[in-house]
Amino acid sequence: MSLPPNLPPALAVGALYDSFLQAALRQFFARATFETEPMLSASSDGRLAIEPTEDPCVMHVRWFGTRYGLRVPERRPFTPHEIRMAKAIGSVLAARYHAILNPKAMLERGELFRGAIEDRYAGVLADGHPYPIGAGASRADRIAAAIEVLRVAALSSYENRAISSGVLILGPEGDVRAAARPPSPRPLEYSQSLTGVKSFFRLVDGLRTLFLATHDGRLLDIIDVRQWSSVRCGDDILPAPVPSIYQAHARATLRGGHVCVVLSPSHEIKVFAEGAEILTFRHAHWHLLDVQAKFELWADAVGQRSLATRLFQTALELSNARQGALFVVLRDPAAAVPHLVSVADRVDIGLTAEGRLLALPTRRDLLDLLTGRAITDLEPSVLAALASLDGATVTDPSGALIAAGAILRSVSTDSRHDDVIVEGARTTAAMAASRFGPVLKVSEDGAMTFYDGARVWDL
């Protein structure tokens, strides 16, 4: 950005960091409309304030002499995680603003200016505490440093294979078992310097094994995450669905304020805290997941929680495996099915002999094995295999299977075209089907989208 000459340093820095704030708000709150409102009162010490509002769909962020208004649709008010994200952004920017104008603080907080600023936002959100202004390094810095390590790993390979890795960073309470062992003669810090050691990428895979580090970043151990989380958290129920391969990672963070940062085989960086995956870095951007809030919206739309849970969990598994899928729950099957599903794709009715044109077995013959079945009766692996077929998996509100691998009809306002079946893009099919009930779409790039008459959320 271009600044006027002879601008006082504080105002120049404030203008620069104002641009950082706008970029962060647009990145993490893409679903919100964004407005700016100049304020007569000049601030400030560089502290960002979240102003209270009686409307849960409106958030005001004040920074220096400007107030930013963010508004979201009434159907999806701001969630507690989104409010925390805004505060995390403000905490980082306030600390940087203070440090850049204070030479002593700059020396004490040099780590504030290392790596991508977005990683600092992620670190503060995961840590759960604001950056202290003018103090030394915090655990949020250690989390950001761990993210930087995994960024390097994502660009590396080991024996021509992509790297996956991860670390569990302990909360203030630490790990009693690890603390009881004799200290290492040469304590190592989980930092980018370790990426120069080849075996560093071989020792843990991020899926079953993780490095264990103290809250201040010192390496303690290498752990089996399933065993570690089982001992400390048992079978505690997770607050939000998680892909099965990462359930132990989420469970490891349920108690004690621990944070887990993982580089997946698909080169996503995943951050787990408070028993859930809260952030993911994919396609060069951080995404605030808010899985619990999004799942509740989906479950409310489906109506039957057991069905909603099974479909959502399967969608997560397919997303993690980078397999596309489409799930449709019809609110009024009798009215919707004739418009949406061809007779040849329905598994809730048997075809007559006349309807079977070929003597040789077909896919339809195989799908007849599922006639009369309900989604909640199928094993998760069977449902995942069924959903991975080209086309949509369609159920009624009770979970009874109506169609699998169905190429959905194009819903036309012209009755002359009601019998035309169009094999369009998965997104087009999802939007058309969402006129008749909630739809969950999984893209092959790992993104999940919920439609219900319109797009409700992305994950």
C-alpha positions, 0 to 999 in steps of 0.5 A: 500500500502507498502511504503519504510522505512524512507520516508519523511512525505510529500512524504509518504502522497503524495504516499498514496493520489496518491492511493486515486486519482487513485481509485477515477478516476477509480471509476468515470471515468470507461468508460475512458482508464487510463494511467500514465506518470511520469513527470520530474518536481517535485511538489508540494503543493499537489494541483491537476491540470486539464491540458488543452488539445485540444482534448475533449476526453482527460483529463490530471490530474497532481498530484505531479510528475505524470500525468494521462491521461484519454481518452474516445471514440470520440462518447462521449467526456468528459462532463462539469460535468465530468470535475467538478467531476475531480476537486472536487476529486482534491479539496478534496485530496488537502485539506486533504493533506494540513491538514494532514501535518499542525497540525493547519489545522488538528484541523480546518478541522477535519470534512475532515476526517469523513465518507467516502472520496467519500461522500466529493467528492459528497459534493463538486460537489453538492456545486459547489465550491472547498474546501477551503484549510486551512479554516473552514467547508464549505457547502460541508461538510454539504452535506457530513454530510447529506449523512452520516445521510442517510447512517445510515438511510439506515441501520435502520428501523422504525416499521419493515419498511424500511426508506426513508428520505431527506433534502433540504440544502439551498444555500447562499441566504437562505429562506426568509420565514424561516428566518422571523420566530423567531429562535429556542430556541435550534438550531439543526444541521442536523447530525448523532446525530439526528438518535438516535431520533426515530421520526426523521425517521417518520417526513419526508418521503423523497418523499413528506416531507423534512427537511429544513436546512441552508447552515451551517447545522442548521435545519429550518423547515419541508416542503412539497417539492412540495409546496415549489418548486412550490412557488419558482420555479413555472413551470420552465422547468427542464434541464434534465428528472427526475422521476415524483416522484422526479421532485419537488426535482429537481425543488427545486434546480433550483435557489439559489444554493440549494441542496437536498439529499434523501434516496429513498424507494429502499435505494438509496441516490440521490443528486439533484443540479442545477435542476437535479439528479447529483449523486446516491449511489447504490450497494455500489458505487457513480455514476455520472449520467450526465443525460442531456448529456446522454439524448441528445445522446439518443435524437440525435439517435432517431431523433424525440425529442418528442418520445425520451423524452417519451421513456426516461421518461418512462424508468426513471419511470420504473427504479425508480419502479425497473421494467425491460423494453426494448425499440427499435426504428427501423431506417428502419422497413421494413428491420428490422422487418422480422429479429427481430419481429415475426408476432405473436408479431406485433400490427401494423398488424391484425391477420387473422382468420387463425392466431388465433388458439385458441377460447379463448381470448389471450394476442394478442387479448388485444394488438390488442386494440393498433393497429394503435397507436403511442407511443406519443399518449399513456398516460404515465401510459399506456405506462409504463404498456405496457413496463412492459410486458415481452419482448420489445416495438418496434416502428418506427422512427415516434413512431408508435407502431410495437410490445409490449411484443415482444420476439425478434428474435436472429439475426443470420448470418446463414439464415437457423436460421432466423426463430428461436426465442430465449428467451435470456437475456434482455441484449442479446436482446438489443445488437441484436436489436441495430444493427437496431436502438437505444435501451434503456434497463431498468434493475430490479436493476434500471440501464439504458443502451443505445445501438446503435450498441454497448453500448453507456452509463449506467445510 
